[in-house]
Amino acid sequence: MTDLTQVQLIKTQTLARIVEITSEMKPSYNIDGQSVQWGVYHRYLTDMVKWCDDQINAQSPFEIQTQAYT
C-alpha cells in the first residue's frame, strides 16, 4: 500500500467517523475521571481531513500558467 493510498484511506475513515458523531451529537461529559468533549473531537477529525487533503494535493501533479506582457 502506497503512502497516498494510506492517506486516502485515513481520509475515508475519518469522514465516516464524522458522519457517525454528527448524526447524534452528544454533550461533553466526564466518566470516572475521563473527559469526553465532542466539540474538540469533531475539530480534531476535521483537522485530520484537511491534513489528508493537503497530503493528497501535494502528491498531485500541477501546472503553473504564466503570461508575459510586452
C-alpha positions as CSV (number, residue, x, y, z in Angstrom):
1,M,0.0,0.0,0.0
2,T,1.5,3.4,-1.0
3,D,1.6,6.4,1.2
4,L,-1.0,8.1,-0.9
5,T,-3.4,5.1,-0.7
6,Q,-2.9,5.1,3.1
7,V,-3.7,8.9,3.4
8,Q,-6.8,8.3,1.2
9,L,-7.9,5.5,3.5
10,I,-7.4,7.7,6.6
11,K,-9.5,10.4,5.0
12,T,-12.3,8.0,4.1
13,Q,-12.3,6.5,7.7
14,T,-12.2,10.0,9.2
15,L,-15.1,11.2,7.1
16,A,-17.1,8.1,8.1
17,R,-16.4,8.9,11.8
18,I,-17.6,12.5,11.3
19,V,-20.8,11.2,9.9
20,E,-21.3,8.9,12.9
21,I,-20.7,11.5,15.5
22,T,-22.7,14.2,13.9
23,S,-25.8,12.1,13.3
24,E,-26.5,12.2,17.0
25,M,-24.4,14.9,18.6
26,K,-23.8,14.2,22.3
27,P,-22.9,16.6,25.1
28,S,-19.5,16.6,26.6
29,Y,-19.2,14.6,29.9
30,N,-16.9,13.0,32.4
31,I,-16.9,9.4,33.4
32,D,-14.6,8.0,36.1
33,G,-12.2,11.0,35.6
34,Q,-12.2,10.6,31.8
35,S,-13.4,13.6,29.9
36,V,-15.2,13.3,26.6
37,Q,-15.5,16.6,24.7
38,W,-17.4,16.1,21.4
39,G,-16.6,19.6,20.0
40,V,-12.9,19.1,20.5
41,Y,-13.1,15.6,19.0
42,H,-15.0,16.9,16.0
43,R,-12.4,19.7,15.5
44,Y,-9.7,17.0,15.6
45,L,-11.4,15.0,12.9
46,T,-12.0,18.0,10.6
47,D,-8.3,19.0,11.0
48,M,-7.4,15.4,10.1
49,V,-9.4,15.6,6.9
50,K,-7.7,18.9,6.0
51,W,-4.3,17.3,6.6
52,C,-5.3,14.4,4.4
53,D,-6.4,16.8,1.6
54,D,-3.1,18.7,1.9
55,Q,-1.1,15.5,1.6
56,I,-3.2,14.3,-1.4
57,N,-2.8,17.6,-3.1
58,A,0.9,17.6,-2.6
59,Q,1.1,14.3,-4.5
60,S,-1.0,15.5,-7.4
61,P,0.7,16.9,-10.5
62,F,0.1,20.6,-11.1
63,E,0.6,23.1,-13.8
64,I,1.5,26.7,-13.4
65,Q,0.4,29.1,-16.2
66,T,2.1,32.4,-16.7
67,Q,1.5,35.2,-19.1
68,A,4.1,37.8,-20.2
69,Y,3.1,41.4,-21.0
70,T,5.0,43.4,-23.6
